[in-house]
Amino acid sequence: MDAPFITVEPSALSDAAVLQLWDVAESLAPALRSREILRSSLTAEAFSQILQAPLGQANVLLLRIRQKRFGSRFHILDRCPHCTETLEFSISAESMLEGLRPPPAGDRHELPFEGWNLQLRPLCLQDLIEFLPDASPEENGRRLMARTLTACSRDHQAAAIRDLPEAAWEAIAHCQHEWDPAAEILFHLSCPACRKAWESSLDPGAYLWLELAAQARTLQAQVHTIASTYGWRESEILALSPERRAAYVALIVNGPAATLTALPRPVRTQPT
């Protein structure tokens, strides 16, 4: 029986896990990167469940993983599609997910549409992993939505999915968004320059990957600098706290005098 919600707490990514993820996922597609991030942070049982769970559940877990590594605040940079004005804002993970409760695993929905009767399941991460877009955005969208159709009939007779009208695909996409709003986190933005509005979306896995990749490059540079000077193993260097690693790098780059001047003065106490 499907578990309704993945309630396990994801583990925090260690520095070693960040470098391992970078090695494994750097050349992968976005959905596969999200898969590897989840694999690194979940138990084997929870990981196998989240692949088939509604996509919103996977996004919630990715946001929680991001909170543990980088904090709750997201800094978003977008460009107005009408006049190219840049818009920058910040938002918390809690605010993004407020009221966006994903459906439980195993949930099904019946969608009647102009004589058609469509039975749907929520979109899941495994759909994105297996889906290979190779056509126009509109056709790719239909193919992705088709993966969520479990039954299709017209006037109480079995019907072919390929015969669905364009408006039916729009209804399916709208139903999926209403059903699992956390599957696509949308912002309703207004341009301060031209005053026109648009919708922008955030992919938690893609956002988190950009941060992890940048941090992995920094970690690699720190390991190289310290190992080249002291001959320490990578595991020993990564076992240091970020503050101690940065202090060693500063010592190597700037010399002992520069490091000592940055240290606080000792506090002297009067004898009693």
N, C-alpha and C positions, 0 to 999 in steps of 0.2 A: 504493500500500500504506500502511496506517495506521502512523504512528510509535508504538512501544510506550509511550514515556514522553516527556513534554515536559521536556527536560533543560536548556533555555536558562535562563540566570540573568536574572531580571527586573531591570530598571533601577530605580534609586531615584527616587522621585517628587520633583521639585523643587518649590519654593514656587509657581512659576508654574503647574506642572502641577496642584497642589492647587486653586488658584483656578479653573483651567480645568475641572477635574472638577466642582467645585461648580456652576459655571455650567451644565454639560451635564446633570448627573445629579441635581440637587436634587429635581426633580419626578418622577423615574422610580421604577418599582417596584424592590424590592430586587435581584432577579436582573439587571435591566438596569443597576443601579449597579455590581454586581460585574463585569458585562461591560465597562463603561467603565473601571473601575480596571485590569482586565487589559489592555485595549486601550492604556492609557497607559503600561504598564510592559513590554510584550512587543514583539518584532519582529512584523511583519505576518504572517509565516509561522507563528510560534508561536501568535499570537492566533487565527488561523483554525483551527489544530489543537485548541486547548484548548476551543473551543466544543463540539466533538464528542467530546472525550476523556471518560473516566469522571469524574464530578463530584468524586471525591476528589482527582484530579490538579489540578483548578481550585482546590480548597480549600487544597491544599498550596502552590500558587503565591501565593494570597492571603495566607497566613500568612507567606511569605517576603517579600512586598511590605511587609507590616506590620512585619516585623522591621527592614527597611531604613529605614523612616520613623520608627518609634516604639520599636523595641527588641523583645526577645523576650518580655517579661513581660506577661501579661494579667491584669487585675484584674476579677474576675467578681462581680456582685451579683445574687443571686436571692432569691426569696421562697418559703417553704414553702407548697405548695398545701393543706396540711391545717390549719395554724394561723396562716399569714401571717407567721411569724417571718422576719426578714431574715437571709440568710446571705451572707457576703462572704469571698472567698478569692482567691489569686493562683496562677497556673500559667504555666509557660513553653510556648512553641510546641513545643519539642522534646519535652516531657513529653506534650503532647496527642497528638502524632503517633507516639509510641513504639509500634512494632509495627503501625501502621495503614497498611500499604502498599496504595495503590490498584492496581486491575488495569490491565493495559496497554490501550491503545486497540485496538479491533477484537476484544477478547475476547468470547466467547460462552459461555453456560451453559445446560445442559439440566436441566430440573426435572421429574421425574416426580411426579405427585400423584394418587393414587386413580383410576388409569385414564387420567388426563390426561397429556399430554406437552407441556411448555411450553418454548420456546426463548427465551432472554432475552439482552439486551445491557445493559450498565451504564447507569444514569441519567446524563445529561450536563447541562451548563449550558444548552445549547440547549433541552432539554426544559423547564426552568424558565422560560426566556425566552418560549417560545411558549405555555406553559400559562396559561390564564386561569381561575382558580377561580371558580365561580359556583354551587356547590351546597353540601351539607353537607360537613364535614371528611372524613367517611368516604367519600362519593362522590368528592370531589376526590382523595383518596388513591388510590382505584381507577383513576380516569382517568389520574392521573400514572403509576402502575405500568403501565397498559395501553400507554403509549407505549414501554415497554421490551420488550414482547412482539414477537418477530419471527416466531413460528409457534405455532400452537395446534392440537392434535389430541386426539381421545379415542377410545380403542380402535383406534388406527391409522387413524382417519378424520379428515379436516379438520373442525374445529369452530369455532363462533363464540365470540369472546371474551366476548360478553355473557352466555353461558350458564355461565360459570365460577361455582362456588359461592363463598360468602363466605370459607370456609376457604382456598380456593386463593389469594385475594388476600392473605390474611395470610401464606401460605407464600411468595408472591412478594416481599412486603415484607421478610420475614425473610431470604430468600435475598439480596436486594439489599444489606441491611445487612451480612451476613456476608461477602459478596463484596467490597464496597467500604466498609469501616467508616469511612474518612475522608470519605465523602459526607455523613455526619451525625455530628458530633463530640459524643459524649454524656458527661455526668458523672453518676456515681452518688452522690447526695448523701444525707446524713442530717441531720435537723433536731436542733439541740442542745436545743431546747425541748420538743418533743413526741416526739422519738426516732423519728419515722416517716421512711421513705425515699422517694425519688422520683428520676426521671431528668430531667436538664436538658440542653438542647442549646445549642451555640454555632454560629452562622453566621458564619464568618470575614469574609465580605464585608460583612454588616450591622454587625458590630462595628467593622471598619475604617472603614466609612463614617461612623459616629458620630464617630470621632476626626478624620477628614478634614474633616467639616463644621464641627466646633468650631474646628479650626485655620484653616480658610478664613475664618471670621468674624473670628478674631483678626488674620489677615493683612490682611483688608480694612480693619479699623479702623486698623492700623498704617500702611497705605498712605494712607488718608484723612488721618490726622494729619500725616504727614510731607509729603505732597504739598500740603496746605493751607498749610503753613508755608513750605516751601522751593520749591515749584513743580516738584519733580522728577517725572519720568515714572514710571509704575508699574513698568516694566521695570528702571529704575535702582534703585528702592527694593527690589525683590525680589532684585536682584543682591547686595545687602548680606547679610552674615551675620546670623543671628537675633540675635546679641549686639549687633551694631552698630545694627540696627534698634531694638532695645529701648532702647539707650542714647540714640538720637535722640529716641524718644518720651518718655523720662524727662526729657531736656533741655527738650523743648517743654512738657511738662506741669508740671514742677517748677522749671524755671529752671536757669541755669548753676550757681548756688551749691550746690543740692542734688546736682547731678551730680558736681561736683568733690569734694564730701565723700565720695562713694562710691568715688572712685579710690584705689588703694593708694599709700602714700607711696613716693617714689623711694628706691632703695637706693644709699647712698653708699659708695664704696670708697676705701680709703686708697691714696695714691700709693706706688709701689714705688721 
